[in-house]
Amino acid sequence: MTQNLEQLMQLLQKEPGAFCVSWIQRRLRVGYANACVLRDEALNAGLVMRVYRVTADGEKEFAYVQPGHELNAEQVWIPEA
């Protein structure tokens, strides 16, 4: 596990509702490519999961959540298979 991934785990414990590439960039002060790698590592490690919902236009909208944390109770998000 990389040092940045360990830092990311700690940040996710403090801010469970926040997770996206730009959030990783700001919190860890890394570039876009490194933030994308960290996002992928977090997904593979099971720290977060990708979910989606279908908009009124029929398009998929994606988000990342920690397992066990809800994004918004008013909206239905579906775990990506």
C-alpha positions in Angstrom: 0.0 0.0 0.0 1.4 3.4 -1.0 1.8 6.2 1.5 -0.7 8.3 -0.5 -3.2 5.5 -0.3 -2.8 5.3 3.5 -3.3 9.1 3.7 -6.4 8.7 1.5 -7.8 6.0 3.9 -7.3 8.4 6.8 -9.0 11.3 4.9 -12.0 9.0 4.0 -12.5 8.3 7.7 -12.7 12.0 8.5 -14.8 12.9 5.4 -16.8 9.8 4.4 -19.2 11.6 2.0 -16.4 13.2 -0.1 -14.6 11.3 -2.9 -13.7 12.3 -6.4 -10.5 12.9 -8.4 -10.5 16.6 -7.7 -11.0 16.0 -4.0 -8.0 13.7 -3.9 -6.0 16.3 -5.8 -6.8 19.0 -3.3 -6.4 16.9 -0.1 -3.2 15.1 -1.1 -1.7 17.8 -3.3 -1.1 15.5 -6.2 -1.6 15.8 -10.0 -4.6 14.5 -12.0 -2.9 11.3 -13.2 -1.7 10.4 -9.6 -5.2 11.2 -8.3 -6.8 8.8 -10.9 -4.3 6.1 -9.9 -5.3 6.6 -6.3 -9.0 6.5 -7.1 -8.4 3.2 -8.9 -6.4 1.8 -6.0 -9.2 2.8 -3.6 -11.7 1.0 -5.8 -9.6 -2.1 -6.0 -9.0 -2.1 -2.3 -12.7 -1.8 -1.6 -12.4 1.5 0.2 -15.0 3.0 -2.1 -17.4 1.7 -4.7 -18.7 3.2 -7.9 -22.5 3.7 -8.1 -24.8 5.2 -10.7 -28.3 6.4 -11.2 -30.3 6.9 -14.4 -31.3 10.5 -14.9 -34.6 11.7 -16.4 -32.9 11.9 -19.8 -32.0 8.2 -19.5 -28.2 8.9 -19.0 -26.1 7.3 -16.3 -24.6 9.6 -13.6 -21.8 8.1 -11.6 -20.5 8.8 -8.1 -18.2 7.1 -5.6 -19.2 6.1 -2.0 -17.8 4.2 0.8 -19.5 0.9 1.4 -22.2 1.5 4.1 -22.6 5.2 3.5 -25.5 6.6 1.6 -25.1 9.4 -0.9 -28.6 10.9 -0.6 -31.6 9.1 0.8 -33.9 10.9 -1.7 -32.1 9.4 -4.7 -31.7 5.8 -5.8 -28.0 4.9 -6.5 -27.2 1.5 -7.9 -23.9 -0.3 -7.2 -22.1 -0.9 -10.4 -21.6 -4.6 -11.2 
